[in-house]
Amino acid sequence: MARADDVGERRIELLTATPEQKIVFNGAAEKEGISLGQLIRRVMENHIHGDVEINPAVEHLEKRIAELEMDKEKLQAALSQKKRANENVNEELREVRARLLGDLGGSERARIALEVMDLIQTAGTISRPELISAIQLKKDMPNIAKLLKDVEYRLLVDGKIQLLSGGDIQWIG
């Protein structure tokens, strides 16, 4: 039993947050059949020494958090894998586009430009569909229209051709 003379050295005062909380604490002590001081000492000892009873709701939430963290890691791994696959597909797509739509070599462009110029000069006046069908190239070549527009623009700027109102091209030399 504690001596009366050292009670002051051992006293800790507890101020509850609300009067209702004080009632709850006193009710918990009564339920256990002990004084409020004994209840507080037991809770503090258990807390300090790690013998704290785990609330089932808290335990359930901690388990759910762990599950969600594992799910998150799995999803991040799957996302990372899909990002890498997407990057690979995009790289392949860029390579295919470069092959199909990329610039032709300089000599090929020059050959086509000369052929177009010769066809227009020989015909005098020619429509674009006639020009495309007369060129010795694959008609389905994806960049042929752009190439022909570039050649047509260059000849127009150089004063070699003029565009007629119906869309036909006329050689003016």
DRENPA-3360 file (N, C-alpha, C; in nm, 2 decimals, always signed):
BEGIN
1 = MARADDVG = +0.08/-0.12/+0.00/+0.00/+0.00/+0.00/+0.09/+0.12/+0.00 ~ +0.05/+0.22/-0.07/+0.13/+0.35/-0.09/+0.12/+0.43/+0.04 ~ +0.23/+0.49/+0.07/+0.24/+0.57/+0.19/+0.17/+0.71/+0.16 ~ +0.11/+0.77/+0.25/+0.04/+0.89/+0.23/+0.14/+1.01/+0.20 ~ +0.26/+1.00/+0.24/+0.35/+1.11/+0.22/+0.40/+1.12/+0.07 ~ +0.40/+1.01/-0.01/+0.45/+1.02/-0.14/+0.34/+1.02/-0.25 ~ +0.22/+1.03/-0.21/+0.10/+1.04/-0.30/+0.12/+1.15/-0.39 ~ +0.16/+1.27/-0.35/+0.17/+1.38/-0.44/+0.27/+1.36/-0.55;
9 = ERRIELLT = +0.38/+1.28/-0.52/+0.48/+1.26/-0.62/+0.43/+1.16/-0.73 ~ +0.33/+1.08/-0.69/+0.28/+0.98/-0.79/+0.15/+1.03/-0.86 ~ +0.09/+1.14/-0.83/-0.04/+1.18/-0.88/-0.02/+1.23/-1.02 ~ -0.11/+1.19/-1.11/-0.13/+1.24/-1.24/-0.27/+1.28/-1.26 ~ -0.30/+1.40/-1.30/-0.43/+1.44/-1.32/-0.47/+1.42/-1.47 ~ -0.60/+1.38/-1.49/-0.65/+1.35/-1.62/-0.77/+1.44/-1.65 ~ -0.76/+1.52/-1.75/-0.87/+1.61/-1.78/-0.93/+1.55/-1.91 ~ -1.06/+1.51/-1.90/-1.13/+1.45/-2.01/-1.16/+1.56/-2.11;
17 = ATPEQKIV = -1.18/+1.52/-2.23/-1.22/+1.61/-2.34/-1.36/+1.67/-2.32 ~ -1.45/+1.59/-2.27/-1.58/+1.64/-2.24/-1.64/+1.57/-2.12 ~ -1.74/+1.63/-2.06/-1.81/+1.56/-1.94/-1.86/+1.42/-1.98 ~ -1.91/+1.41/-2.10/-1.96/+1.28/-2.14/-1.85/+1.17/-2.14 ~ -1.73/+1.21/-2.18/-1.61/+1.12/-2.18/-1.58/+1.07/-2.04 ~ -1.59/+1.16/-1.95/-1.57/+1.13/-1.81/-1.67/+1.02/-1.76 ~ -1.79/+1.04/-1.80/-1.90/+0.94/-1.77/-1.87/+0.81/-1.83 ~ -1.82/+0.80/-1.96/-1.78/+0.68/-2.03/-1.67/+0.61/-1.95;
25 = FNGAAEKE = -1.56/+0.69/-1.92/-1.45/+0.63/-1.85/-1.49/+0.57/-1.71 ~ -1.57/+0.64/-1.63/-1.62/+0.59/-1.51/-1.71/+0.47/-1.53 ~ -1.79/+0.47/-1.63/-1.87/+0.35/-1.66/-1.79/+0.23/-1.69 ~ -1.68/+0.25/-1.77/-1.59/+0.14/-1.80/-1.52/+0.08/-1.68 ~ -1.49/+0.17/-1.59/-1.42/+0.12/-1.46/-1.52/+0.04/-1.38 ~ -1.65/+0.09/-1.37/-1.75/+0.02/-1.29/-1.78/-0.12/-1.35 ~ -1.78/-0.12/-1.49/-1.81/-0.25/-1.56/-1.70/-0.35/-1.53 ~ -1.58/-0.31/-1.51/-1.46/-0.39/-1.48/-1.46/-0.43/-1.33;
33 = GISLGQLI = -1.53/-0.35/-1.25/-1.53/-0.37/-1.11/-1.41/-0.32/-1.04 ~ -1.35/-0.21/-1.10/-1.23/-0.15/-1.04/-1.24/+0.00/-1.04 ~ -1.15/+0.06/-0.97/-1.16/+0.21/-0.96/-1.11/+0.27/-1.10 ~ -1.14/+0.39/-1.12/-1.10/+0.46/-1.24/-0.95/+0.47/-1.25 ~ -0.88/+0.49/-1.13/-0.73/+0.49/-1.13/-0.67/+0.36/-1.17 ~ -0.73/+0.25/-1.12/-0.68/+0.12/-1.16/-0.70/+0.09/-1.31 ~ -0.82/+0.13/-1.36/-0.84/+0.12/-1.50/-0.74/+0.19/-1.59 ~ -0.72/+0.32/-1.55/-0.62/+0.40/-1.62/-0.48/+0.34/-1.61;
41 = RRVMENHI = -0.44/+0.29/-1.49/-0.31/+0.23/-1.48/-0.30/+0.11/-1.57 ~ -0.40/+0.02/-1.57/-0.40/-0.10/-1.65/-0.39/-0.07/-1.80 ~ -0.47/+0.03/-1.84/-0.46/+0.07/-1.99/-0.32/+0.12/-2.02 ~ -0.27/+0.21/-1.94/-0.14/+0.26/-1.96/-0.03/+0.16/-1.96 ~ -0.03/+0.06/-1.86/+0.07/-0.05/-1.86/+0.06/-0.13/-1.99 ~ -0.06/-0.17/-2.02/-0.08/-0.25/-2.14/-0.03/-0.17/-2.27 ~ -0.06/-0.05/-2.27/-0.01/+0.03/-2.39/+0.14/+0.04/-2.39 ~ +0.20/+0.06/-2.28/+0.35/+0.08/-2.27/+0.42/-0.06/-2.31;
49 = HGDVEINP = +0.36/-0.16/-2.25/+0.43/-0.29/-2.27/+0.37/-0.37/-2.39 ~ +0.29/-0.31/-2.47/+0.24/-0.37/-2.59/+0.13/-0.48/-2.57 ~ +0.07/-0.49/-2.46/-0.03/-0.59/-2.43/-0.17/-0.53/-2.46 ~ -0.18/-0.44/-2.55/-0.30/-0.37/-2.58/-0.39/-0.46/-2.65 ~ -0.52/-0.47/-2.61/-0.61/-0.55/-2.68/-0.65/-0.48/-2.81 ~ -0.65/-0.55/-2.92/-0.68/-0.49/-3.05/-0.83/-0.49/-3.07 ~ -0.88/-0.38/-3.10/-1.02/-0.36/-3.13/-1.05/-0.44/-3.26 ~ -1.15/-0.53/-3.27/-1.18/-0.60/-3.39/-1.20/-0.51/-3.51;
57 = AVEHLEKR = -1.27/-0.40/-3.49/-1.29/-0.31/-3.61/-1.16/-0.26/-3.66 ~ -1.07/-0.22/-3.57/-0.94/-0.17/-3.61/-0.86/-0.28/-3.68 ~ -0.86/-0.40/-3.63/-0.80/-0.52/-3.69/-0.85/-0.54/-3.83 ~ -0.98/-0.54/-3.84/-1.04/-0.56/-3.97/-1.00/-0.45/-4.07 ~ -0.99/-0.32/-4.03/-0.95/-0.21/-4.11/-0.80/-0.23/-4.15 ~ -0.72/-0.27/-4.06/-0.58/-0.29/-4.09/-0.56/-0.40/-4.19 ~ -0.64/-0.51/-4.18/-0.63/-0.61/-4.27/-0.68/-0.57/-4.41 ~ -0.78/-0.49/-4.41/-0.84/-0.44/-4.54/-0.73/-0.34/-4.61;
65 = IAELEMDK = -0.67/-0.26/-4.53/-0.57/-0.17/-4.58/-0.45/-0.25/-4.64 ~ -0.41/-0.36/-4.58/-0.30/-0.44/-4.63/-0.35/-0.51/-4.76 ~ -0.47/-0.55/-4.77/-0.52/-0.61/-4.89/-0.52/-0.51/-5.00 ~ -0.57/-0.39/-4.97/-0.58/-0.28/-5.07/-0.44/-0.24/-5.12 ~ -0.34/-0.24/-5.03/-0.20/-0.21/-5.07/-0.15/-0.32/-5.16 ~ -0.18/-0.44/-5.13/-0.14/-0.55/-5.22/-0.20/-0.54/-5.36 ~ -0.33/-0.51/-5.36/-0.40/-0.48/-5.49/-0.34/-0.37/-5.57 ~ -0.31/-0.26/-5.49/-0.25/-0.14/-5.56/-0.11/-0.18/-5.62;
73 = EKLQAALS = -0.03/-0.26/-5.55/+0.10/-0.30/-5.61/+0.08/-0.39/-5.73 ~ -0.02/-0.48/-5.73/-0.05/-0.56/-5.85/-0.09/-0.48/-5.96 ~ -0.18/-0.38/-5.94/-0.23/-0.29/-6.04/-0.12/-0.20/-6.10 ~ -0.03/-0.16/-6.01/+0.08/-0.08/-6.06/+0.18/-0.16/-6.15 ~ +0.20/-0.29/-6.11/+0.28/-0.38/-6.19/+0.22/-0.40/-6.33 ~ +0.09/-0.43/-6.33/+0.02/-0.45/-6.45/+0.02/-0.32/-6.54 ~ +0.00/-0.21/-6.47/+0.00/-0.08/-6.55/+0.14/-0.06/-6.61 ~ +0.24/-0.08/-6.53/+0.38/-0.07/-6.58/+0.41/-0.16/-6.70;
81 = QKKRANEN = +0.36/-0.28/-6.69/+0.38/-0.37/-6.81/+0.30/-0.32/-6.93 ~ +0.18/-0.27/-6.91/+0.10/-0.22/-7.02/+0.16/-0.10/-7.08 ~ +0.22/-0.01/-6.99/+0.29/+0.11/-7.04/+0.40/+0.07/-7.13 ~ +0.48/-0.03/-7.09/+0.60/-0.08/-7.17/+0.55/-0.13/-7.30 ~ +0.44/-0.21/-7.30/+0.39/-0.27/-7.42/+0.34/-0.16/-7.51 ~ +0.27/-0.06/-7.46/+0.22/+0.05/-7.54/+0.34/+0.13/-7.60 ~ +0.44/+0.15/-7.52/+0.56/+0.22/-7.58/+0.62/+0.14/-7.69 ~ +0.63/+0.01/-7.68/+0.68/-0.07/-7.79/+0.59/-0.06/-7.91;
89 = VNEELREV = +0.46/-0.07/-7.89/+0.37/-0.06/-8.01/+0.38/+0.07/-8.07 ~ +0.39/+0.18/-7.99/+0.40/+0.31/-8.05/+0.53/+0.33/-8.13 ~ +0.64/+0.27/-8.08/+0.77/+0.27/-8.15/+0.75/+0.20/-8.29 ~ +0.69/+0.08/-8.28/+0.67/+0.01/-8.41/+0.58/+0.09/-8.50 ~ +0.48/+0.15/-8.45/+0.39/+0.23/-8.54/+0.47/+0.35/-8.60 ~ +0.56/+0.42/-8.52/+0.64/+0.52/-8.58/+0.73/+0.47/-8.69 ~ +0.78/+0.35/-8.67/+0.87/+0.29/-8.77/+0.79/+0.26/-8.90 ~ +0.67/+0.21/-8.88/+0.59/+0.17/-9.00/+0.55/+0.30/-9.07;
97 = RARLLGDL = +0.51/+0.40/-9.00/+0.47/+0.53/-9.06/+0.59/+0.59/-9.13 ~ +0.70/+0.58/-9.08/+0.82/+0.64/-9.14/+0.85/+0.57/-9.27 ~ +0.83/+0.43/-9.27/+0.85/+0.36/-9.40/+0.75/+0.39/-9.50 ~ +0.62/+0.40/-9.46/+0.51/+0.43/-9.56/+0.50/+0.57/-9.60 ~ +0.51/+0.66/-9.50/+0.48/+0.80/-9.53/+0.60/+0.89/-9.53 ~ +0.72/+0.83/-9.49/+0.84/+0.91/-9.49/+0.88/+0.97/-9.62 ~ +0.97/+1.06/-9.62/+1.02/+1.12/-9.74/+1.09/+1.01/-9.83 ~ +1.07/+1.02/-9.96/+1.15/+0.94/-10.05/+1.29/+0.99/-10.05;
105 = GGSERARI = +1.38/+0.91/-10.10/+1.52/+0.95/-10.12/+1.52/+1.07/-10.22 ~ +1.62/+1.15/-10.21/+1.64/+1.26/-10.30/+1.64/+1.23/-10.45 ~ +1.70/+1.12/-10.48/+1.71/+1.08/-10.62/+1.57/+1.03/-10.67 ~ +1.50/+0.96/-10.59/+1.36/+0.92/-10.62/+1.27/+1.04/-10.64 ~ +1.28/+1.14/-10.55/+1.20/+1.26/-10.56/+1.23/+1.33/-10.69 ~ +1.36/+1.34/-10.72/+1.40/+1.41/-10.85/+1.35/+1.34/-10.97 ~ +1.36/+1.20/-10.97/+1.31/+1.13/-11.08/+1.16/+1.15/-11.10 ~ +1.08/+1.15/-11.00/+0.94/+1.17/-11.01/+0.91/+1.31/-11.05;
113 = ALEVMDLI = +0.98/+1.41/-11.00/+0.96/+1.55/-11.04/+0.99/+1.56/-11.19 ~ +1.10/+1.50/-11.24/+1.13/+1.51/-11.38/+1.02/+1.44/-11.47 ~ +0.97/+1.33/-11.42/+0.87/+1.26/-11.49/+0.74/+1.34/-11.50 ~ +0.70/+1.40/-11.38/+0.58/+1.48/-11.38/+0.60/+1.60/-11.47 ~ +0.71/+1.67/-11.47/+0.74/+1.78/-11.55/+0.73/+1.74/-11.70 ~ +0.79/+1.63/-11.74/+0.79/+1.58/-11.87/+0.65/+1.55/-11.92 ~ +0.57/+1.48/-11.83/+0.43/+1.45/-11.87/+0.35/+1.57/-11.89 ~ +0.36/+1.68/-11.80/+0.28/+1.80/-11.82/+0.33/+1.87/-11.95;
121 = QTAGTISR = +0.46/+1.88/-11.97/+0.51/+1.95/-12.09/+0.46/+1.88/-12.22 ~ +0.47/+1.75/-12.22/+0.43/+1.67/-12.34/+0.28/+1.68/-12.36 ~ +0.20/+1.68/-12.26/+0.05/+1.68/-12.27/+0.01/+1.83/-12.30 ~ +0.08/+1.92/-12.25/+0.04/+2.06/-12.26/-0.06/+2.10/-12.15 ~ -0.17/+2.03/-12.14/-0.26/+2.05/-12.03/-0.31/+1.91/-11.99 ~ -0.31/+1.89/-11.86/-0.34/+1.75/-11.81/-0.42/+1.76/-11.67 ~ -0.51/+1.67/-11.65/-0.58/+1.67/-11.52/-0.50/+1.59/-11.42 ~ -0.53/+1.62/-11.29/-0.45/+1.55/-11.19/-0.47/+1.39/-11.20;
129 = PELISAIQ = -0.60/+1.35/-11.22/-0.61/+1.20/-11.23/-0.54/+1.14/-11.35 ~ -0.53/+1.21/-11.46/-0.46/+1.17/-11.57/-0.31/+1.16/-11.54 ~ -0.26/+1.26/-11.47/-0.12/+1.27/-11.43/-0.08/+1.15/-11.34 ~ -0.17/+1.13/-11.24/-0.14/+1.02/-11.15/-0.14/+0.89/-11.22 ~ -0.23/+0.86/-11.31/-0.24/+0.74/-11.38/-0.12/+0.72/-11.48 ~ -0.07/+0.83/-11.53/+0.04/+0.82/-11.62/+0.18/+0.80/-11.56 ~ +0.19/+0.83/-11.43/+0.32/+0.82/-11.36/+0.35/+0.67/-11.34 ~ +0.47/+0.64/-11.36/+0.52/+0.50/-11.35/+0.55/+0.46/-11.20;
137 = LKKDMPNI = +0.45/+0.48/-11.12/+0.46/+0.45/-10.98/+0.34/+0.37/-10.93 ~ +0.35/+0.31/-10.82/+0.23/+0.25/-10.76/+0.13/+0.36/-10.73 ~ +0.01/+0.34/-10.78/-0.10/+0.44/-10.76/-0.14/+0.45/-10.61 ~ -0.12/+0.34/-10.54/-0.17/+0.33/-10.40/-0.06/+0.37/-10.30 ~ +0.05/+0.43/-10.35/+0.16/+0.47/-10.26/+0.10/+0.58/-10.17 ~ +0.11/+0.57/-10.04/+0.05/+0.66/-9.95/+0.09/+0.81/-9.96 ~ +0.21/+0.83/-10.00/+0.26/+0.97/-10.00/+0.27/+1.03/-10.14 ~ +0.21/+0.96/-10.24/+0.21/+1.01/-10.38/+0.14/+1.15/-10.39;
145 = AKLLKDVE = +0.03/+1.16/-10.33/-0.05/+1.29/-10.34/+0.03/+1.40/-10.28 ~ +0.09/+1.39/-10.17/+0.18/+1.49/-10.11/+0.29/+1.52/-10.20 ~ +0.36/+1.42/-10.25/+0.47/+1.44/-10.34/+0.43/+1.52/-10.47 ~ +0.32/+1.48/-10.53/+0.27/+1.55/-10.65/+0.24/+1.70/-10.61 ~ +0.18/+1.72/-10.50/+0.15/+1.86/-10.46/+0.28/+1.94/-10.44 ~ +0.38/+1.88/-10.38/+0.51/+1.94/-10.37/+0.57/+1.98/-10.50 ~ +0.57/+1.88/-10.60/+0.62/+1.90/-10.73/+0.54/+2.01/-10.80 ~ +0.41/+2.00/-10.79/+0.32/+2.10/-10.86/+0.35/+2.24/-10.80;
153 = YRLLVDGK = +0.37/+2.25/-10.67/+0.39/+2.38/-10.61/+0.53/+2.44/-10.66 ~ +0.63/+2.35/-10.66/+0.76/+2.39/-10.71/+0.76/+2.44/-10.85 ~ +0.68/+2.37/-10.94/+0.67/+2.41/-11.08/+0.59/+2.54/-11.09 ~ +0.49/+2.56/-11.01/+0.41/+2.68/-11.01/+0.49/+2.80/-10.96 ~ +0.57/+2.78/-10.86/+0.65/+2.89/-10.81/+0.76/+2.93/-10.91 ~ +0.81/+2.83/-10.98/+0.92/+2.85/-11.08/+0.86/+2.91/-11.21 ~ +0.72/+2.92/-11.22/+0.66/+2.98/-11.34/+0.66/+2.88/-11.46 ~ +0.66/+2.75/-11.43/+0.66/+2.65/-11.54/+0.52/+2.61/-11.57;
161 = IQLLSGGD = +0.43/+2.61/-11.47/+0.29/+2.57/-11.50/+0.19/+2.67/-11.44 ~ +0.07/+2.66/-11.48/-0.04/+2.74/-11.42/-0.16/+2.64/-11.40 ~ -0.24/+2.67/-11.30/-0.35/+2.59/-11.26/-0.47/+2.66/-11.33 ~ -0.55/+2.58/-11.40/-0.67/+2.63/-11.47/-0.79/+2.61/-11.38 ~ -0.89/+2.68/-11.41/-1.01/+2.69/-11.32/-1.07/+2.55/-11.30 ~ -1.07/+2.46/-11.39/-1.12/+2.32/-11.37/-1.03/+2.23/-11.29 ~ -0.92/+2.28/-11.25/-0.82/+2.20/-11.17/-0.72/+2.13/-11.26 ~ -0.73/+2.16/-11.39/-0.62/+2.10/-11.48/-0.49/+2.18/-11.47;
169 = IQWIG = -0.39/+2.12/-11.51/-0.25/+2.18/-11.50/-0.21/+2.21/-11.65 ~ -0.16/+2.33/-11.67/-0.11/+2.37/-11.81/+0.03/+2.40/-11.80 ~ +0.11/+2.35/-11.90/+0.25/+2.39/-11.91/+0.26/+2.52/-11.98 ~ +0.34/+2.61/-11.91/+0.36/+2.74/-11.98/+0.51/+2.77/-12.00 ~ +0.60/+2.67/-11.96/+0.74/+2.67/-11.98/+0.82/+2.76/-11.91;
% end
